[in-house]
Amino acid sequence: MSPTTAGVIMILSLFALLGTGMPIAFALGLAAVAALYLQNGLDIFYVLGDTMFSGIANLAYVSIPMFVLMGSAVASSPAGSDLYTALDRWLNRIPGGLVLSNIGACAIFSGMTGSSPATCAAIGKMGIPEMQSRGYPNSVATGSIAAGGTLGILIPPSVTLIVYGISTETSIGRLFMAGVFPGLMLTALFMIWAVIDCKRKGYSFEARAIRYTLKEKMVGLPRILPFLLIIAGTLYVLYGGVATPSEAAGAGAFLTLAVVIIAYRLFRFKPVAHIFSSAMRESVMIMMIMAAAELFAFALSSLFITQSVAGFIADLEVNRWVLMLIINVFLLVCGMFLPPIAVIVMTAPMLFPIVTQAGFDPYWFAIILTINMEVGLITPPIGLNLFVINAIAPTVPTRDVLWGALPYVLVMFLAILILCLFPGIATWLPNHMLGVVT
């Protein structure tokens, strides 16, 4: 069987399984097993368990459930509501200020959780009904939350960047640094578009209708400040080389859990158990996807599909920016059908040498890849954030959510273009803090 034939069979099998509604981890695993069985027969079953286990048997992966627990503690408490309320009171005088409040809350909440679905769910449960009650169209209300939620995989600490770092053997601390300014830039671009869109459509009435005193604006800040300090402290120990990602994640999760329990008086067993059970479900889901994606990647390599694709891309006699355009299109297509973690585990080891040989900075490329994955989160057919929005706002037609999110997709493309023109936005901070990689 030729690599091309094997690749076509694997991809078609994967899409067919995903089309049945099967969980992504199982679909990836079964497609890989089917292709390996056709190529090697029953002997392949002896290596399945070892391949999947070795794919996740990395100490650095301990940081993933810790960051997930950190996010679960925040998402399962009134912290998201306090954050949203505080931002709304400070920004309500700006035309479309409620949309800005939602995007800003998503950005800060992303730093607390590192998870796009958690961000969408936590902020969307409060933001969407509030925007609807103030007269915003469904498309504006849902689209801004769906797009703002994607910041969860870019703004550090980011589970996606951790997986990229492990897959490519690059520094996770440096990756987190590389994501800071692009994350702030994308948040600012989202807000700029929101202001332009709201002014264009005349959504400025709320600034005149609702006023808050300085005391009302300040009342929610004491509860938010500890979480912001924990995020800053976690990033500081990572950037400063004080602790490993796993150690920083563990300390951050413990402190966040302690603050949530004390600040919101969650001293009963049930709410604490809910935090841990929610974190466990999401962590198991992520690790299962990673293990299955590792098996899928092993199948691609064993059948020489990866080598063939890499060789084809490497042999293209084109300008390196044309090469980057091809890679971006490839990542966009992958992101439309697979979750970010699965795409990174499968493609990063293949693309990493191609990108570095073409003279691109691997940390800059990590940010480009991540923004591509953000686009996939709000585009059909698999767009995870779209499903989250449908779950928390079932009365809003999917068409409205898509139309509301589409302008933000174009903003993400603009962000990729800006990073291509000014790569220092991603590389300056890590190079300044840790030195230039040679």
N, C-alpha and C positions, 0 to 999 in steps of 0.2 A: 504494500500500500504506500503510495507516494505521500510526502508531507502535505501536499495541497489537498488530496482526497481525505486524509485523516483529519486535517484542520476543518474542512467543510463539514464532515460528519460530526465532529465534536461541537461545533458552533450550532449546527442545526438541532442536534440533540439537546443542547442547553436551552435554546429558545423554545423548543417543543415542551420541555419539562417546565420551564418558567411559565409557559402559556397555560399549564394546567393549574396554576396557583400553588405549586409546590414551593416550600421554603427554599430560599436561595442556596443555603448551605447544602441541602440534599440534592438540589438540581446540579450544582457544580460537581459534587462528589459522584453522582450517578453517571453524568456525562463523561467524566474522566475514567471511571471504572469501565464503562462500555467501550470506550476507545482503546484502553489498555488491554481489555480482554480480546478484542478483535485482533490486536497486534501480537499479543504474547500468550494468549490462552489462560488456563487456570493458574499458571505459575505466578502470575502477577499478584494474586491474592495474598501471597506471603509477605509482600512489602507494603501493603496498603496501610496497615496500622502504624508501622514504623515511620512511614513517610508523613502521615498526618500528625503523629505525635512530635516528630522531630521539627515539624514546621512551626510549632508553638512552644517547644521546649527551650525557651530563651528567657533568661532572667529579666531582661528589659521589658518583657511583656507583662510583668507584674504591675507595672505602672498603669496599664490599661484599666483593670478592674478598680484600682484605687482612684483614678480620675473619674471613672463611672460612678463609684460610690460618692465621691465629692459632688458630682452633678446631681445624683439622685437625692442627696440630702437637701440640696437647695430646691430642686424641682418639687419635692414632696412637702415642702414647708411654705409658709406665707412669704418667704423671702422674695419670690418673683413678684408677688402682688405689691410688696413694699417698694421694690425697685421701680416697677411700672408707675405706681402712684406718684413717687417722688419726681420722676422725670416728667410726667404729665403736668405737674404743678409748676415746674420750672419753664417748660417749653410751650405752655398753652397760649401765650401771647403771639406766637409766630403763626402765620397762615399755614394751615395743615400741621399745626404743632402736635396733634395727637398721632399723626403718622410718624413724625420725627421721634416722638416718645417711644413708639413701638419699635422702631429701628434701633434707637439708642439702647432700649432695654434688651433687645436681642443681642446687641454687640457686647454689653456688659455681662449678660447672662451666659453668653457663649464662653466668656473667659472663666466663668464659674464652673461650667459643665463640660465644655469641649464636645458637646453633642448637639447636632442639628435637630433631630427629632425632639429631644428634651426641651430645647429652646423654643421650637415651634409650639409645642404643647403648652408649656408653662406660660409664655407671653400671649399666645393666641387665645387661650381660654378667657383671659381678661380683656385683651385688646380688641378682638373682633366684635364682641357684643357692644363694647363701649363705642367703637367707631360707627357701628350700625345705628346705635341709638342717637348719635349726633348727626346723622344724615349722610354719612359717607357711603358711596356705592359698595356693593359686595366685592367688586373686583379690586377696589383700592384697599379695602379692609383686609381681605385675605391675601392679596398679592404681596403687600408689604411685609406681612408676617412670614409668608412662605420664603421670600427672598432674604429677609433679615435672619431667619433661622439658619440659612446656609453658612453664616459667619461662624457657626460653631465648629466647623472643621478647619478654619483658617486661623482665627485668633487663638493664640496659645493660652493655656495648654491644650493641644489638639491631639486627639487619638490618631487621626489620619497622619499627621506628621511623625508621630511615634512609629507607626507601622512603616512609613517610608524610610525613616532612619534605620530601622532594623533590617528592612529588605535590601537596602543599598549600603549598609555598614557606614553610614554617615552620622555625624554628631547630632543627637537629638536637641541638645542645648542650643547649638548653632541654628538648627532648623527653627526652633521656637523664636529665636531672635530675628531670623529672616521673615517670620510671619507677622511681626509686630506692625511695622509701617505699612505693608500692603493691606493688613487687616483694617487699620485706621483709615487708609486711603479708600478702600472699598466701602467702608461705613459712611465716610464723607460723601462719596459719589452717590450712594443710595439716598442720603439725606438731600443732596442737591437736586436729584431728580424728583424726590417727593415734594420739595418746595416748588419747583417749576411746575409740576403736574397739578398741585393744589392751587397755585395762583392761576394757572391756565383754566382750571375748572371752577374757580371761584369759591374754594372752601376756606374762607377766612372768617366766617361768622362766629366760630367758637371763641376766637380771641376776644370778642366784644361781649359774649354772653357769660363767660365764666372768669371770675377773678379770684386770686388767692393772696392772702397776706403773707408777709415774710415769715411769720410764725408757722403758718400752715405749710409753707414750702420747706421749712427746716425740720419739721416734726419727724419725718420719715428717715432722715439722713443717719441718725445714730445706729439704726438697725442695719443699714446697708454698709456703713463704713467698715465693720469687722470683716465682711466678706471681701471687700476690695483690698484690705490689708493682707488677707490670706493669699489672694491671687498675686499681689505684688511680692509678698515674701516667697511664695513658691517659685515664681519666675526669677527672683533675685538669687536664690540658692542654686538654681539651675544655671543661670548665666554666669554666676561667680565661681562655678566649679566647687561649691561647698558640698553638694550632695549629688548623687546619681539621680536620674529620672525616677527610678523606683522609690528611692528614699524620699525624694521631694513629694512624690505623689502620695505616699503613705502618710507623711506628716500633714500634707494639705487636707487629705481626706479625714484624718483624725480631728484636726482643728475645726474644719467645716462642720463635721458632725457634732462636735462639742458646742460650737456656737449656735447651731440650729436648735439643739435640745435645750440649751439654757435660755436663749433669747425668746424662743417661742414656747417654752415650758412643755416640751414634748417628753414628759417623764413617764408616760405610760408605755407598756410593752407594745401595743398594737401599732402606733405610728412609727416607732423605731424599727419594728419588724417589717413594716411596709417599705421603709427606706432600703433595708438590706435585701429584701426579696426583689424589689424593683431593680436594684443594682446587679443582683445575681442573674436575673433573667437577661438583662441587656449584655452583661459580660459574657455569659454563656453563648448568646447569639453571636456576638462579635468573634469569640474564639472559635466557634464552630465554622463560621464563614471563613476565617483565616486558615483553619486546618483544611477545609474542603478546597479553598483556593490554592493552598500549597499542593494538594493532590492534583488539582487541575493544571497547575504550573508544571508539576512533575510529568504529567501526561504530555503536555505540550513539548517539553524538552525531550522526553524519551522517544517521541515520534518525530523528532527533528523539525517540529513546526516552529518553535521559537527561533531556532538557528536559521531556518529558511526565511522567516519574516525579517529577522535582524539583518541577515545578509542582503536581502532585497533592499531594505531601507539604506543600509550602509553603502551599497553599490550604486545608489542613485547619484548620478553626476549632476547635482544641483547645488545652488547656493545654500549656505547653511541656514538662512532664514526661510527659504522654501522648504528645507528639511524640517525646520521647526513647525512650519504651517501644516505639513503633512502629519507630523506627530500630534499636533493639537486637534486636527480633525479626527484622527484615530482615537484620541482620548475622549473627545466629545461623544463619539459614537458608543464607545465602551461605557461611558458614564450614563448613557441613556438606558442601558439594559442591566447594569450591574451596580451594586453599592460601591462607594469609594474604597472601602478596605479591600474588597475582592479585586477591584481593578488595580490597585497599587501592588498588592502581593503578586499578581500575575504579570503585570507589565513593567514595573519599576526595574527589576533585575535585567530585563531585556533592553529597556530603553536607556538605562544609566550609562553603559559604555558608549553607546551611540552618541548621546548628548555630550558627554565629556570629551570624546574624540573630536567632535565638531567645534569644541572650544567654548561651550556654554558652562556656566557655573552650576554645579549640581544642586546647590541650595536655592539659587534663583529658579531652577527648573522645578524644584519641589513646590514652590509657590504657584508657578504656572500650572502644574499638574493639579494642584488642589483647587484652584479657581475653576478649572475645567470640570472637576468633580462636583463643585458647587452648582454649576449649570445643570449637571445631570440630576441633581436633587429636586429641581423644579421643572423638569421637562419629562413628558411621557416617553415610553410607557411605564417605566419603573419609578419615576420621580417620588422618592420617599416622603419628602415634605408635603407633596400634594395629597398623599394618603392621610398624613397626620392632620392637615387642614380639613379634609373631608370628614375625618372622625370627630373633630371638635366643633365643626360647623356644618352638620349634615344637611341643613336647609339651603346652603349655597351651592348652586350648580357648579360642576367641575369646570365648565366652560368659562365661568366668571373668574374662577381661581387662575386658570391658565392665562386669560387675557390680562389679569392684574399682575401676574408674575413676568409676562413677556418683556416689558420694558426693562426690568431688572436683569434679565438675561443679556440684553444689549449693553447694559451698564457693565456687566462682568466682562463682556468682550472688549469694551473700552479699557477696562482695568488691565486686561492682558496686553493690549496694545501699548498702554502707558508703561507697563513693566518691561516690554521689549525695547521701547525707546529709552527708558531710564532704568536699567537694571539695578542701579545703585539704591533704589528704593528698598529692594530686598536684601542687597548684599552689604550696604554700608554699615549697619549696626553690628552684625556678626564680625565683619572684618575689623571694625573699630574696637570692639570689645575683646575679641579673641585673636586678632591678627589674621592676615591674609593666608588662605590655604594654598600651599605650594604643591 
